[in-house]
Structures are given as C-alpha cells and as structure tokens.
Amino acid sequence: MGIVAGLDSSPDFTRIVVCDADSGAVLKQGYAPHPLESGEGGGRPADVDPQAWLLSLGEAAGGGLLEGVQAIGVSAQQNALVPLDSQGNTVRPAMPGGDKRTQAAAADLIDRLGGREAWAQAVGCVPQAMHPVTKLRWLARNEPEAAQRVALVLQAHDWLVWQLLGRPSRRTTDRGGASGTGYWSAASGSYRPDLVELALGHQVMLPEVLGPGDAAGTTPEGLIISAGTGETMAAAFGLGVRQGDAVVSLGASGSVMAVHHEALVDPSGMITSLADATGMHLPVVHTLNAVRALRGTADMLGLSGIEELSDLAMKSTPGSHGLVMLPYLEGEKTPNLPHTAGTLSGLRRESMKPEHLARAAFEGMLCGLGDAMDVLRARGVEVRRIFLLGAAAELPAVQAAAPMLFGTQVVVPQPADYAALGAARQAAWALNGQLPQWQGAAAQVLEPGEELPVGQAVRQQFTAVREQTHPGAFDSAGA
C-alpha cells in the first residue's frame, strides 16, 4: 500500500507522476520547463547550473502535488557531469550529456589506454563525447585549475537525490547510472578509479553504488528516496521490458537495447554494456542514422516532412522494386564505417519512382537497425518482442515494415512519461521492499504474420548490397 512519486529531470524539463504503489495507476502529474538560457545558436546551453534542475523540480511539484507521497524515485538525463569540491559545492557548471566539446578528449582517452578493445574489456564501453570520463579528460586539458579542485563526481540523478536528502555525507548512485560513466564496469560491478585518474590527473571520491530496490536514504520528514537512475534505465523499467525484449529507439540516430542476464564485453566496441535498474543488464548497439535518413529523403523528394514520406512509401511494395538504400549519411557506427557515405543501389527504369525511393528509405533505416539487433543476437541475446519508440514509430510505413523486417512481434507503446513511471516504480520497490508487478505499457501490437518470408527477402537484399559495398564490415562483431 502507499503512494509514490517518480520525477524525471530531462535536459529540458521536469515531469512528475504520482502513482498508487500497488497498481502503478497514475493519480496526479506535474510539469515544469527548466529555467535555462539558450546556448549559442539558440540551442541547449553547453553548461548548466544544477540549481536550474531544483527550481524546475520545485515548480513541477507545486500546488501540493506531493502531499501524501511516501517515497520518491529520481530519473535524470544520463551522462551529465556535476563536479564538486571538497565542500560539496560545484567547481563549475554541470556538463550535460549531449556535450560535443569533448570529442577530441574521447579520442585522447582511447589512445591513452591502448585502443577501443582495452576500454571495452575494462568497463564495457568505448569513450564517446557523452561519457563522464571523457568530460573529466576535457576538464583536465581545458580548465586545469577547476580540474584540480574536483574532489567528488556525481551525475544528474545522483546530485538530485543528494539534494532531496539534504546533502548528507553519504553520496550514492545506482548501477544503471554508474554503468554509463566510463569508469564503472557492469561486468565486475566495481569502479575503475585508475581510469578516473587517467582522465582527470588525480583521484576523486565516487558515489556508493546501491543495489536494485535499495533506498538512498530518508528525509527528516520520513520521505523515502530511492536510488534513482538514468533516463534510459528508468524508461525501460517504466515500460516493463524483461528478458527476451528489445527496445528500438527511432531518433535522428537509432539504438537497439535488450535485457540480458549478463554483461557483454565486445572487443569491437559496437556493444555498450550497461546495467539496468533491476539487477539485469542492458547491452546497447547504436546507429548514427535513423530518422535523419527519412528527413534527408523527404528533402530530396521535396516533401513537407516524414509523414508525407510515409504516405508516399505506402504506395510502393516490399523491396522497393529492387531499390536499396544504405542509410550511412553521417558515416556509421554499426557497422564501424565512420568515414563512409550513404549508398543507393538497384537503380533501374522501373525503380526510379518517388514512392520506391521513399520505401527504400524506410527499409534502409529499419534494416540498419536490424543489423544492430543481429550484433546482439550473435552474442546470445534473445529477442522475442520489440518495443518501438519515437515519434516515427507511429508512421504507417514504419508499422507496415518493422514486423516483417525485424522478424518478430513489434509493440508500439502509447505515449507516456515512461522515465518518470520507472522512477515511481523504483520508489515503490524501496517503499515496500519487493519489486512491484505493475501492468505493462498500453500498446499497439504488430505481428509479422504471413509477410515474414517477404521481410527476410528484403533483409537479404539489403545485406547483399551492404556486403558488396562494404565487404566484411561486420566481421569483427560476428554479425
């Protein structure tokens, strides 16, 4: 019994859901944007004062939203670095997860440890611009005086939990958030402080890693605060994904994440080995090109957007009359082809129609994500059901092609605040001492049915073009 709340502090806003601890039914909701000034060019700022997160949280919780709540869970943007001094004050503003200033620092770290395989073996991931370990390296190289003052490193959800508890001497995180730092190994369940020193130049304090269901502490008013976690892990928990499930995210870039019973060490670096919020693991494979390939094709055809592109694609047929698009417009991470470009193959007189190009864009995007899924399957990850996320998942062309191309049941969840729901579910776990069995996300379920052989033929057509254009591109991954 009880009432719990989950708050999700994304890069742009805070959402709060108040739920029944037993059923997960949403009782109340709150929302507030972050009071952030725009960065250069009107985008997100490169640096953020963490106090903005607290101000947004307070506004979202206004009007007595949290009255009667017994436990709170916190989800927050992943990979945001909050560097603190020995007194617990911020050394400099927080560096958000999407910070691109640190790309050169990532390459530097990879070289300093001896290459991609060395990092994959050490912590299950290869440094990228987003990782906190890379931000520490950037600090050491670009702001050495500030770097010298860093005594404690937290991520966004760690910092918010600490603030909610009144800044106690004990600082905590969870295994999900820790697994994305670049200095904690999901395989061994332990920190690699030597990698922090490699990046920053000296040792720092790191938060204690709590187990699933553990509470970070209790406020003076008796309110339980659970461990918290990153947005990806919270959303997976809120969706109710379990072993045998994969989550395919359709953004400008794409990702395939699956629930697995063990951490995967991938020498090729294609698999990032994350932990989830339940004691399981979340191996993830990223692609650089997903919806950006659709938008590019819509621009090429003079269409108003991807919705119109979808309508046009539905006038074609599976296989796009032999037209195949390798959607590697920004280079590609899976397979590792950083300097390549996209390819359009199979141009014949009968295939040179707008509807076939539109269909080829959707099939190319989904086949590319199918390749990413095969990287996981080749390592023994079971995929019986796929959750398809992102606004593009609602497009008819995606829903028509995805089940046959992925070769399994596809679930398109109804829009909801899944990260906040996952945080609330974690709070219910901390409150009641057992994993709450909430009902899964309401969703549309799509089956491949009789079109499965057709989808397999389209995948084979895509694979043949990819192998001819980029021979052996997946050899190191075993796909």
Number of C-alpha atoms within 10 A of each C-alpha: 10 14 24 33 33 31 30 32 29 20 21 14 18 26 23 30 29 27 24 20 27 17 14 22 15 16 13 13 19 18 19 20 19 21 16 17 12 11 12 9 7 8 9 17 16 17 17 22 15 20 15 15 25 19 16 22 24 14 15 23 21 13 10 7 17 21 10 13 17 20 30 32 32 32 35 30 22 28 29 27 28 26 28 24 19 13 9 15 13 19 20 20 16 21 25 26 20 17 18 13 15 21 16 14 24 23 17 17 23 18 13 12 14 10 15 21 18 18 24 24 17 22 28 30 34 27 28 20 21 25 25 31 28 30 31 26 25 24 22 20 15 12 13 14 12 16 23 15 16 25 19 21 22 26 28 31 30 28 25 23 25 21 13 18 19 12 13 12 8 11 21 21 27 26 30 30 32 31 28 27 27 26 28 26 26 28 19 12 15 15 22 15 16 13 21 25 16 17 26 23 17 16 16 19 16 18 19 16 21 18 16 23 25 19 23 26 21 17 14 9 7 10 18 24 27 31 31 39 34 33 26 23 27 32 23 25 24 25 23 18 19 15 17 14 21 28 24 26 22 23 18 16 17 23 21 27 27 27 24 23 13 17 20 25 24 23 19 18 24 27 27 24 28 31 28 26 27 18 14 20 26 31 28 24 25 23 27 23 28 27 24 21 25 26 19 17 23 23 14 12 15 10 15 11 15 23 18 13 27 22 16 19 25 18 14 20 14 21 19 25 20 20 25 27 27 24 31 26 17 18 18 21 18 25 26 17 15 13 11 13 13 15 15 15 16 15 14 11 7 10 16 15 15 18 22 24 27 30 31 30 30 27 31 27 26 25 26 28 27 19 22 26 25 20 24 26 15 12 15 11 22 16 22 13 23 26 24 22 20 16 12 21 20 16 15 15 24 20 20 16 22 28 24 26 24 24 22 18 19 26 22 19 20 12 12 13 18 23 32 31 33 33 35 36 34 37 33 33 24 26 25 15 12 12 16 18 13 16 12 13 17 13 13 13 15 17 18 20 12 9 16 17 14 15 23 15 15 23 23 13 17 24 17 14 18 21 12 9 13 13 11 14 16 19 10 14 21 14 17
